[in-house]
């Protein structure tokens, strides 16, 4: 467990650094202290109560900084640099929370000149919505013959809920599913592609996380869309590729692939209801 704890502490320290550049020093300091405590768990009992008493202060500081950027028509280079680094901080947070795919997609937005990135991973199989789409693709196929068959592209989208995987949804929802079915012993071998455009939505969109003392706390994705429009972030297409046999038992199971933090949240909600 110690290597995992140290990796999580390092991720928190990185996010703290990004928040410091963003312009929220108290929030950054609180996360830095938390990272230090996590690295040295034996001291957590000494400083834990202090963090618990002051947990609202960094959240309000973060919200005030977001509101300040909202009210600023002409951003300075420091404002843009702070948001550019915060984008990386969000990627670091995603990795720390057990969502490496969306963390990678977010990180690559800072790389200019990308058009399409292809990477192998079957993490999409953790989503029941994706598995249902694959089953529909299979149902449209004839009996296996001698030749491969191209699967028509199908856009898959779903509502965010506890019944599906946030890990998959944040990286893929919505996704265009396509590929080729090859005859194989016992059925078909599907070579699948999941294509998703990686970019921030139109300006003005906010991902609301929760409310604190009447103030909305969330991620102002419109700020990053504005940064993207100004040429500081660079949209591209991510294509995840994987292979699955038509008889793969995962296609008929109800399991949901979750990151560790998501799994913990679901377990707590289930236990309290």
C-alpha positions as CSV (number, residue, x, y, z in Angstrom):
1,X,0.0,0.0,0.0
2,X,2.9,2.4,0.6
3,X,3.8,2.8,-3.1
4,X,0.2,3.5,-3.9
5,X,0.0,6.1,-1.1
6,X,3.1,7.8,-2.3
7,X,1.9,8.0,-5.9
8,X,-1.3,9.5,-4.7
9,X,0.6,12.0,-2.5
10,X,2.8,12.9,-5.5
11,X,-0.4,13.5,-7.7
12,X,-1.9,15.7,-5.0
13,X,1.4,17.7,-4.7
14,X,1.3,18.2,-8.5
15,X,-2.3,19.4,-8.4
16,X,-1.3,21.8,-5.6
17,X,1.4,23.2,-7.7
18,X,-1.0,23.8,-10.6
19,X,-3.5,25.5,-8.3
20,X,-0.7,27.8,-7.0
21,X,0.0,28.9,-10.6
22,X,-3.8,29.2,-11.2
23,X,-3.9,31.8,-8.5
24,X,-5.4,30.0,-5.4
25,X,-2.5,29.9,-3.0
26,X,-4.5,28.8,0.1
27,X,-6.1,26.0,-1.8
28,X,-2.7,24.9,-3.1
29,X,-1.3,25.0,0.4
30,X,-4.1,22.9,1.8
31,X,-3.6,20.3,-0.9
32,X,0.2,20.4,-0.4
33,X,-0.3,19.8,3.4
34,X,-2.7,16.9,2.6
35,X,-0.1,15.4,0.2
36,X,2.6,15.6,2.9
37,X,0.3,14.0,5.4
38,X,-0.6,11.3,3.0
39,X,3.1,10.6,2.4
40,X,3.7,10.4,6.2
41,X,0.5,8.8,7.3
42,X,1.6,8.6,11.0
43,X,1.3,12.4,11.3
44,X,-2.2,12.5,9.9
45,X,-3.9,12.4,13.3
46,X,-2.0,15.6,14.4
47,X,-3.1,17.8,11.5
48,X,-6.3,16.1,10.3
49,X,-8.5,18.1,12.7
50,X,-7.0,21.4,11.4
51,X,-7.9,20.5,7.8
52,X,-11.4,19.4,8.8
53,X,-12.1,22.7,10.5
54,X,-10.9,24.8,7.6
55,X,-12.1,22.7,4.7
56,X,-14.5,25.4,3.3
57,X,-11.9,28.1,3.0
58,X,-9.9,26.7,0.0
59,X,-13.2,25.9,-1.8
60,X,-14.4,29.4,-1.5
61,X,-11.0,30.7,-2.6
62,X,-11.2,28.6,-5.7
63,X,-14.8,29.7,-6.5
64,X,-13.7,33.4,-6.1
65,X,-10.9,32.9,-8.6
66,X,-13.3,31.3,-11.1
67,X,-15.7,34.2,-10.6
68,X,-12.9,36.7,-11.0
69,X,-12.0,35.2,-14.4
70,X,-15.7,35.2,-15.4
71,X,-15.8,39.0,-14.8
72,X,-12.5,39.7,-16.6
73,X,-13.1,40.5,-20.3
74,X,-9.4,40.8,-21.3
75,X,-7.3,38.0,-19.6
76,X,-3.7,38.6,-18.9
77,X,-0.9,36.2,-20.0
78,X,-0.8,35.2,-16.3
79,X,-4.5,34.3,-16.3
80,X,-4.1,32.2,-19.4
81,X,-1.0,30.5,-18.1
82,X,-2.8,29.7,-14.8
83,X,-5.7,28.1,-16.7
84,X,-3.2,26.2,-19.0
85,X,-1.5,24.7,-16.0
86,X,-4.8,24.0,-14.2
87,X,-5.8,21.9,-17.2
88,X,-2.8,19.7,-16.4
89,X,-3.8,19.8,-12.8
90,X,-7.2,18.4,-13.7
91,X,-5.4,15.6,-15.6
92,X,-3.3,14.9,-12.6
93,X,-6.4,14.7,-10.4
94,X,-8.1,12.4,-12.8
95,X,-5.1,10.0,-12.8
96,X,-5.0,10.1,-9.0
97,X,-8.7,9.3,-8.8
98,X,-8.3,6.2,-11.0
99,X,-9.3,7.6,-14.3
100,X,-6.1,7.4,-16.4
101,X,-7.8,7.6,-19.8
102,X,-9.5,11.0,-19.4
103,X,-6.3,12.2,-17.6
104,X,-4.3,11.3,-20.7
105,X,-6.8,12.9,-23.1
106,X,-6.8,16.1,-21.0
107,X,-3.0,16.2,-20.9
108,X,-2.6,15.8,-24.7
109,X,-4.7,19.0,-25.2
110,X,-1.6,21.0,-24.5
111,X,0.3,19.4,-27.4
112,X,0.0,21.3,-30.7
113,X,-0.2,19.6,-34.0
114,X,-2.1,16.5,-33.0
115,X,-4.8,15.3,-35.4
116,X,-5.6,11.7,-34.3
117,X,-4.1,9.7,-31.5
118,X,-4.6,5.9,-31.5
119,X,-4.0,3.8,-28.4
120,X,-4.8,0.2,-27.4
121,X,-7.1,-0.3,-24.4
122,X,-10.3,-2.2,-23.7
123,X,-11.3,0.0,-20.8
124,X,-14.5,0.9,-22.7
125,X,-15.8,-2.6,-21.9
126,X,-16.4,-1.3,-18.4
127,X,-19.4,0.5,-19.6
128,X,-22.7,-1.3,-19.9
129,X,-23.8,1.2,-22.5
130,X,-20.8,0.4,-24.7
131,X,-21.4,-3.3,-24.3
132,X,-25.0,-3.0,-25.3
133,X,-23.9,-1.2,-28.5
134,X,-21.5,-4.0,-29.2
135,X,-24.2,-6.6,-28.8
136,X,-26.4,-4.6,-31.2
137,X,-23.5,-4.6,-33.7
138,X,-23.2,-8.4,-33.3
139,X,-27.0,-8.9,-33.7
140,X,-26.8,-7.2,-37.1
141,X,-24.2,-9.6,-38.4
142,X,-25.0,-12.7,-40.5
143,X,-23.6,-16.1,-39.7
144,X,-19.8,-16.1,-39.9
145,X,-18.5,-16.9,-43.4
146,X,-15.1,-16.6,-44.9
147,X,-14.8,-12.8,-45.2
148,X,-14.5,-10.0,-42.7
149,X,-17.4,-7.5,-42.4
150,X,-17.1,-3.8,-41.7
151,X,-19.2,-2.7,-38.8
152,X,-21.2,0.5,-39.6
153,X,-20.2,3.4,-37.3
154,X,-22.6,3.9,-34.4
155,X,-22.6,6.8,-32.0
156,X,-23.1,5.8,-28.4
157,X,-24.1,8.2,-25.7
158,X,-25.7,7.7,-22.3
159,X,-26.8,9.6,-19.3
160,X,-24.4,9.9,-16.3
161,X,-25.6,7.7,-13.5
162,X,-24.4,5.2,-10.9
163,X,-25.4,2.4,-13.2
164,X,-22.6,3.1,-15.6
165,X,-18.9,3.9,-15.4
166,X,-17.8,7.5,-14.8
167,X,-14.3,6.4,-15.8
168,X,-15.5,5.4,-19.2
169,X,-18.1,8.2,-19.6
170,X,-15.6,11.0,-18.9
171,X,-13.2,9.7,-21.5
172,X,-15.7,8.5,-24.2
173,X,-19.2,9.9,-23.8
174,X,-20.3,10.3,-26.6
175,X,-18.2,7.9,-28.7
176,X,-18.4,6.7,-32.3
177,X,-18.0,2.9,-32.3
178,X,-16.8,1.2,-35.5
179,X,-14.6,-1.7,-36.6
180,X,-14.4,-4.9,-38.4
181,X,-15.8,-8.4,-37.7
182,X,-13.5,-11.3,-38.6
183,X,-14.7,-14.9,-38.7
184,X,-13.2,-16.9,-35.8
185,X,-13.8,-20.2,-34.1
186,X,-17.0,-20.0,-32.2
187,X,-18.2,-16.7,-33.8
188,X,-16.7,-13.4,-34.6
189,X,-13.5,-11.6,-33.6
190,X,-14.3,-7.9,-33.4
191,X,-11.5,-5.3,-34.0
192,X,-13.2,-2.3,-32.5
193,X,-12.4,1.5,-32.5
194,X,-13.9,4.1,-30.2
195,X,-13.4,7.6,-31.6
196,X,-14.0,10.6,-29.5
197,X,-13.3,14.3,-30.2
198,X,-11.2,15.7,-27.4
199,X,-12.0,19.4,-26.9
200,X,-13.7,21.7,-24.5
201,X,-17.4,22.7,-25.2
202,X,-18.7,26.1,-26.0
203,X,-17.9,29.0,-23.7
204,X,-20.3,29.4,-20.9
205,X,-20.6,25.7,-19.9
206,X,-19.9,24.8,-16.3
207,X,-19.6,21.3,-14.9
208,X,-21.3,21.8,-11.5
209,X,-19.9,19.5,-8.8
210,X,-21.8,20.7,-5.7
211,X,-23.1,23.7,-3.8
212,X,-21.4,25.3,-0.8
213,X,-23.1,28.0,1.3
214,X,-25.2,28.9,-1.8
215,X,-22.2,29.1,-4.1
216,X,-21.8,26.8,-7.0
217,X,-18.5,24.8,-7.0
218,X,-17.4,23.3,-10.2
219,X,-15.2,23.3,-13.3
220,X,-15.8,26.3,-15.6
221,X,-15.2,24.4,-18.9
222,X,-16.1,27.6,-20.8
223,X,-12.8,29.1,-19.5
224,X,-10.9,26.3,-21.1
225,X,-13.0,26.6,-24.3
226,X,-11.9,30.3,-24.4
227,X,-8.3,29.3,-23.8
228,X,-8.7,26.7,-26.6
229,X,-10.1,29.5,-28.9
230,X,-7.1,31.6,-28.1
231,X,-4.8,28.8,-29.3
232,X,-3.4,27.7,-25.9
233,X,-5.1,24.3,-26.1
234,X,-5.4,22.1,-29.1
235,X,-8.4,19.8,-29.9
236,X,-7.8,16.4,-31.6
237,X,-9.4,13.0,-32.0
238,X,-8.6,10.1,-29.7
239,X,-9.2,6.6,-31.0
240,X,-9.1,3.7,-28.5
241,X,-8.7,0.3,-30.2
242,X,-9.3,-3.1,-28.8
243,X,-10.3,-6.7,-29.8
244,X,-13.1,-8.8,-28.3
245,X,-14.6,-12.1,-29.3
246,X,-18.3,-12.4,-29.7
247,X,-18.3,-15.1,-27.0
248,X,-16.5,-12.9,-24.5
249,X,-18.4,-13.3,-21.2
250,X,-18.0,-9.6,-20.4
251,X,-20.6,-8.9,-23.1
252,X,-23.3,-10.5,-21.1
253,X,-22.2,-9.4,-17.6
254,X,-23.5,-6.5,-15.5
255,X,-20.2,-5.4,-14.1
256,X,-19.2,-1.7,-14.2
257,X,-15.5,-0.8,-14.6
258,X,-14.8,2.1,-12.1
259,X,-11.8,4.0,-10.9
260,X,-11.0,3.5,-7.2
261,X,-12.5,6.8,-6.1
262,X,-15.7,6.2,-8.1
263,X,-16.0,2.7,-6.6
264,X,-15.6,4.1,-3.1
265,X,-18.2,6.7,-3.7
266,X,-20.7,4.2,-5.0
267,X,-20.0,1.9,-2.1
268,X,-20.7,4.7,0.4
269,X,-23.9,5.8,-1.3
270,X,-25.1,2.2,-1.5
271,X,-24.3,1.6,2.2
272,X,-26.2,4.8,3.3
273,X,-29.4,4.2,1.3
